[in-house]
């Protein structure tokens, strides 16, 4: 199955991970939330599929463009 990396568009601190590995996700579902400039910015799934792995944990500081999860489509 093809894999897609889910990347963040902002740098900041991971403040929430609402899904667990193995969860089914739809196109546009929120996979993580990043706190940046006192706002919580969602990181959305670019496609429907199954959440294969989560590459970050809550309180990790991440960079713009960093992969936060891997989807199987």
Order of alpha helices (4+ residues) and beta strands (2+ residues): beta-beta-beta-beta-beta-beta-beta-beta
